[in-house]
Amino acid sequence: MSVVDSFPLGAATTLAELARDPHPQLALLRAQEPVSWLPELDGWLVTRRDLALDVMRDAETFTVDDPRFSTAQVVGPSMLSLDGDHHTRHREPFTAPFRPRAVRDGFAAFIERETDRLITTLEPAGTGELRRSFAGPLAVKVVTEALGLVGTTADTVLAWYDSIVQSVSDITAGQEAGPAGVAAYAQLRTAVEVTLADRATSSLLVSAAGQLTVPEVASNAAVLMFGGIETTEAMITNALLHLLLHPDQLAAVRADADLLEGAIEESLRLEPGAALVDRYATRDTALGAAVIHRGDLVTVSLTGANRDPAVFPDPDLFDVRRENARLQLAFAHGPHYCLAAHLARLETRIALQHLLERLPALRLDPDHPAAPYGLVFRKPPTLHVRWDRVA
């Protein structure tokens, strides 16, 4: 029996449905074929939480260090695409500013100012699209501040980011990436080189250049920028969408501000901004009922793992009081756990607090329905909202 015949649900799964509305098919796979061969992916898809953890924890058996790794094809080797000592050497220079206390002390006031500045611009209109007029620009401002990148604008950085994201998504979907991602990375690398030219300036990039080469600083700056914008833009947009779709949950958050963190974790669980993470088998091994061969692509569905009913009862329900929501895997796990998770959480909490406080009767615009979309990166393409203007 061929591998395709052994996994009929996987054979029937299309990447288009995983981009559009993955949850029904992921639920079937998780229940019947938790490690399944998907011909359209040309690899294995892991949807059960315990098996997802096994893959992400075992970097010796399931590595990112493979020429096929999508992000590395666009920006070159970085902490995201290396394992073992090489991964540690690339990651270590960037860790200190992203520890919890350093994030709070170093970024809270800046995030507050930028959030209020963006809302002040939006406020008089009574209507707006918050993904690209609020969440995206806020994420760009914070990540460029964190890195100390000079000589750029939010629009420029967002354009680079869009091109890099599109290239990574195309490669993951088995398509040839266009030249835009490589061109965007070349421009980002030039900006990094300009920043590093003034070694007297204090910044994270200049500090990292004491331990890494200029190309290594540039590739890691790209993945930090890419991750910082993607993670936070998705977190803010998805969490706001979930709250506005559930007025009872929004009312609970308004009545008890302590529930806001629960709402953020629950939104991360239901719709992680990064839906998939790729690994490559370094040896023949068994995973669940599947026999994985050396060199096979093994893709972990964070979206599938986050709705595992063995861990999360009523997994499709949005519940801001869910006691174990923080067990979600939106930031991955193991050695490649998201470096800036604390910063992303802080940004999202401040952003939502200020939006809900300053935009009265904030609600979805019924003329522009919103829903998460994307195979690799999931969020609404747009999030149109209305609010009551203050006289």
C-alpha atoms as one frame of an Amber mdcrd trajectory, in Angstrom:
protein
   0.000   0.000   0.000   1.389   3.414  -0.965   1.791   6.218   1.538  -1.052
   8.077  -0.198  -3.383   5.078   0.187  -2.431   4.774   3.863  -3.569   8.329
   4.607  -6.788   8.982   2.650  -7.769  12.060   4.643  -4.388  13.623   3.984
  -4.686  12.757   0.297  -8.026  14.591   0.195  -6.731  17.685   2.016  -5.980
  20.711  -0.132  -3.780  23.653   0.709  -6.575  25.934  -0.498  -8.952  24.726
   2.224  -6.209  24.983   4.845  -5.757  28.617   3.823  -9.473  29.403   3.690
 -11.029  27.532   6.640  -8.708  24.841   8.006 -10.497  23.924  11.211 -13.000
  21.254  10.047 -10.365  19.325   8.082  -7.741  19.702  10.814 -10.231  18.268
  13.312 -10.747  15.205  11.096  -7.017  14.737  10.614  -6.300  15.158  14.322
  -8.898  12.522  15.233  -8.080   9.952  12.537  -4.694  10.731  10.987  -2.826
  12.936  13.505   0.349  12.458  11.466  -0.778  12.377   7.846   0.857  12.489
   4.433  -0.428  15.406   2.334   0.503  15.060  -1.357  -0.155  18.766  -1.937
   2.333  19.574   0.810   4.715  16.817  -0.294   5.212  16.144   3.377   3.711
  15.133   6.703   1.241  17.269   8.635   1.119  16.912  12.439  -2.120  18.079
  14.061  -2.188  16.550  17.569  -0.699  18.632  20.353   1.427  15.951  22.057
   2.951  14.905  18.730   3.518  18.538  17.768   5.480  19.006  20.989   7.534
  15.892  20.248   8.576  17.356  16.912   9.387  20.864  18.152  11.345  19.644
  21.184  13.568  17.218  19.252  15.799  19.383  17.080  18.214  16.503  16.534
  15.564  14.418  14.760  13.423  17.224  13.319  15.623  20.097  12.194  15.110
  23.464  10.543  18.615  23.315   9.088  17.754  22.230   5.553  18.180  23.984
   2.187  14.424  23.753   1.614  13.570  25.842   4.684  11.463  28.664   3.239
  12.680  31.691   5.208  16.336  30.780   4.719  15.792  30.729   0.971  14.801
  34.388   1.146  17.084  35.869   3.834  19.846  33.295   4.308  20.921  31.411
   7.473  19.656  32.837  10.764  18.568  31.764  14.237  15.300  30.652  12.625
  16.947  28.208  10.222  19.834  26.824  12.282  19.988  24.291  15.112  22.430
  23.324  17.836  25.479  25.489  18.542  24.985  27.532  15.364  21.445  28.416
  16.457  22.679  29.434  19.908  25.419  31.640  18.468  22.924  33.483  16.240
  20.209  33.838  18.900  22.249  34.758  21.972  23.203  38.342  20.934  19.526
  39.268  20.662  18.061  37.722  23.826  18.627  40.276  26.616  16.198  43.026
  25.481  13.355  40.520  25.103  13.343  39.152  28.649  10.160  40.028  30.594
  11.499  42.813  32.818  13.598  44.315  30.029  10.545  44.359  27.748   8.397
  46.073  30.362  11.037  48.630  31.340  12.327  49.245  27.843   9.200  49.320
  25.709   5.985  49.938  27.679   6.149  53.737  27.557   7.117  53.744  23.875
   4.228  51.405  22.993   1.806  53.576  24.966   2.906  56.703  23.070   2.766
  55.085  19.638  -0.614  53.504  20.362  -2.105  56.812  21.429  -0.573  58.636
  18.463  -2.147  56.185  16.003  -5.542  56.266  17.715  -5.527  60.077  17.806
  -5.111  60.064  14.032  -7.968  57.581  13.568 -10.372  58.908  16.209 -12.240
  61.701  14.387 -13.348  59.523  11.447 -15.643  57.159  13.328 -14.649  54.376
  10.973 -11.414  52.767   9.840  -9.467  49.695   8.807  -7.362  48.688  11.789
  -5.021  46.070  10.392  -2.991  48.375   8.177  -3.784  51.748   9.746  -3.128
  50.612  13.315  -1.816  47.092  14.043   0.764  47.021  11.247   2.239  50.495
  11.821   2.405  49.904  15.580   4.258  46.616  15.078   6.691  48.277  12.654
   7.423  51.167  15.010   8.100  48.862  17.937  10.317  46.402  16.060  12.405
  49.154  14.433  12.768  50.787  17.851  13.793  47.445  19.361  16.419  46.809
  16.700  17.633  50.392  16.470  17.208  50.406  12.685  17.750  53.897  11.280
  16.673  55.740   8.130  13.415  53.900   7.426   9.709  54.711   7.456   6.800
  52.523   8.541   5.517  52.341   4.948   8.915  51.220   3.646   9.336  48.539
   6.299   5.782  47.275   5.743   6.474  47.015   2.019   9.635  44.958   2.687
   7.718  42.793   5.099   4.858  42.170   2.662   7.286  41.042  -0.021   9.232
  38.734   2.300   6.019  37.207   3.704   4.702  36.577   0.192   7.909  34.848
  -0.858   7.950  32.624   2.240   4.289  31.743   1.736   4.855  30.907  -1.936
   7.768  28.597  -1.129   5.781  26.820   1.600   2.916  26.279  -0.860   5.343
  24.665  -3.304   5.434  27.619  -5.687   8.418  29.510  -7.013   8.919  32.745
  -5.141   9.059  35.898  -7.234  11.953  38.359  -7.079  10.201  40.842  -4.785
  11.173  39.085  -1.550  14.857  38.931  -2.451  14.793  42.584  -3.530  13.097
  43.616  -0.281  15.672  41.742   1.758  18.491  43.434  -0.173  17.037  46.823
   0.779  16.660  45.761   4.403  20.252  44.539   4.449  21.404  47.931   3.143
  19.490  49.630   5.972  21.182  47.317   8.478  24.590  48.143   7.009  23.853
  51.872   7.318  22.833  51.348  10.946  26.005  49.403  11.679  28.210  52.004
  10.010  27.918  54.181  13.114  29.306  51.859  15.761  29.220  54.699  18.304
  25.422  54.506  18.316  23.862  52.266  20.944  21.434  49.753  19.414  20.665
  46.053  19.446  22.021  45.669  15.917  25.303  47.373  16.786  25.589  45.252
  19.910  24.975  42.044  17.936  27.645  43.059  15.416  30.193  42.515  18.167
  29.493  38.763  17.966  28.164  38.197  14.432  29.228  39.157  10.933  27.336
  41.887   9.085  25.466  39.365   6.865  24.539  37.380   9.992  23.257  40.525
  11.725  21.221  41.359   8.620  19.633  37.897   8.292  18.692  37.832  11.973
  17.374  41.392  11.812  15.180  40.245   8.932  13.680  37.327  10.838  13.205
  39.436  13.990  11.521  42.157  11.976   9.524  39.624   9.999   8.478  37.784
  13.167   7.904  40.938  15.175   5.603  42.491  12.602   3.826  39.267  11.636
   3.256  38.052  15.188   2.046  41.352  16.597  -0.033  42.520  13.642  -1.797
  39.143  13.652  -2.199  39.067  17.443  -3.813  42.496  17.614  -6.029  41.982
  14.564  -7.164  38.459  15.465  -7.800  39.283  19.126  -9.837  42.349  18.247
 -11.826  40.346  15.705 -12.550  37.592  18.242 -13.719  40.086  20.857 -15.929
  42.012  18.424 -17.461  38.766  17.155 -18.356  37.786  20.738 -20.108  40.728
  22.446 -20.649  38.737  25.646 -16.911  38.084  25.944 -16.132  41.707  25.114
 -18.532  42.838  27.833 -16.757  40.554  30.311 -13.396  42.089  29.389 -14.789
  45.615  29.719 -16.148  44.722  33.166 -12.939  43.048  34.335  -9.702  44.291
  32.779  -7.839  41.293  34.178  -9.650  39.136  31.604  -7.898  40.901  28.744
  -4.827  38.686  29.050  -7.098  35.639  28.939  -8.716  37.014  25.792  -5.313
  37.439  24.144  -4.194  33.893  25.014  -7.513  32.467  23.856  -7.269  34.324
  20.569  -3.731  33.000  20.099  -5.074  29.509  20.716  -7.936  29.790  18.232
  -5.985  31.513  15.456  -2.207  31.557  15.856  -0.735  34.134  13.521   1.806
  31.581  12.309  -0.269  28.516  11.467   2.538  26.151  10.454   6.175  25.478
  11.294   8.395  23.292   9.135  10.958  20.692  10.182  12.953  18.081   8.252
  13.670  14.560   9.473  17.369  13.853   9.975  16.818  10.082  10.295  14.161
   7.419   9.832  11.816   7.534  12.805   8.291   6.731  13.969   5.853   9.487
  14.873   2.441   8.321  15.972   1.355   5.703  13.439   3.549   7.142  10.684
   6.982   6.028   9.582   8.979   9.133   8.761  11.955   8.792   6.427  15.169
  10.772   6.547  14.762  13.980   4.574  10.961  14.073   4.817   9.266  17.393
   5.408   7.383  17.350   8.729   5.059  20.333   9.111   3.507  21.050  12.501
   0.044  22.609  12.392   0.033  24.954  15.365  -3.568  25.701  14.442  -4.465
  22.015  14.720  -2.527  21.478  17.949  -4.186  24.501  19.546  -7.657  23.004
  19.130  -6.795  19.552  20.447  -9.846  18.524  22.536  -7.652  16.295  24.686
  -6.187  19.504  26.134  -8.803  22.170  25.418 -12.449  21.153  26.059 -14.886
  22.688  23.561 -11.866  23.689  21.471 -13.771  25.791  18.931 -15.300  27.989
  21.657 -13.806  31.432  22.370 -13.721  31.687  26.162 -11.746  34.505  27.800
 -11.977  32.633  31.110 -10.407  29.411  29.773  -8.045  28.376  32.549  -5.417
  26.641  30.422  -5.413  28.922  27.358  -1.750  29.695  27.985  -0.925  26.125
  26.951  -1.448  27.290  23.356   1.511  26.837  21.022   1.197  29.988  18.927
   4.780  30.940  19.748   6.001  27.412  18.906   8.010  25.435  21.465  11.469
  24.110  22.165  14.674  25.834  21.015  12.785  27.909  18.440  10.228  29.354
  20.867   9.506  32.928  19.755  12.236  35.213  21.083   9.955  38.260  21.321
   6.827  36.608  22.752   6.819  38.879  25.821   7.060  41.978  23.643   4.237
  40.795  21.379   1.997  40.171  24.384   2.764  43.609  25.847   2.045  45.354
  22.533  -1.237  43.526  22.092  -2.419  44.203  25.634  -1.670  47.930  25.425
  -3.148  48.209  21.929  -6.428  46.532  22.894  -6.722  48.448  26.158  -6.384
  51.798  24.422  -8.641  50.926  21.504 -11.435  49.806  23.824 -11.007  52.838
  26.085 -10.750  55.515  23.414 -13.091  54.333  20.648 -16.633  54.262  22.107
 -18.961  51.438  21.005 -16.210  49.888  18.876 -17.822  47.343  16.542 -17.308
  45.515  13.263 -18.352  47.286  10.071 -21.173  45.123   8.638 -20.357  46.323
   5.109 -16.916  44.684   5.276 -17.031  41.146   6.738 -13.723  39.946   8.173
 -12.306  36.448   8.620  -8.784  35.053   9.095  -7.158  33.779   5.927  -3.807
  32.246   5.031  -1.958  28.949   4.799   1.163  29.931   6.741   0.231  33.280
   8.284  -3.392  33.725   9.372  -5.236  36.976   9.975  -8.012  38.949   8.299
  -6.784  40.706   5.145  -8.642  43.747   6.447 -10.473  44.631   9.669 -12.990
  47.417   9.076 -14.619  48.808  12.220 -16.852  51.643  13.362 -17.108  53.586
  16.595 -19.089  56.500  17.968 -17.417  59.836  17.423 -17.161  62.031  20.492
 -18.828  65.388  19.960
